[in-house]
Amino acid sequence: MNRRALKALGDPTRLHIVEFLSTMCCSQVAVNEDGGVLGPTAGEVCCHITGAEKITSTVSQHLRELEACGLIQLARRGKFMVCTLRS
């Protein structure tokens, strides 16, 4: 793990996001037959972290930082942004 990733995990909210994503059953982004998104969306992460139904700019910034340091992957699936841990 690189220094930037370790620094990112020093923030309690980012660590909580990574812990949440590590408990999700779907490790890769997939779309089911009906076109539904499989995997946690940015909105679901935000709901878990803040209790808010819409993604907040603070959680969005945390997700961008985690992606920039290589800990997570964000993938657009239609109107959803799906979050997964990088392996």
Secondary structure, DSSP 8 states (H G I E B T S, - for coil): --HHHHHHHTSHHHHHHHHHHHH-S--S-EE-TTS-EES-BHHHHHHHHH--SS--HHHHHHHHHHHHTTSEEEEEETTEEEEEE--
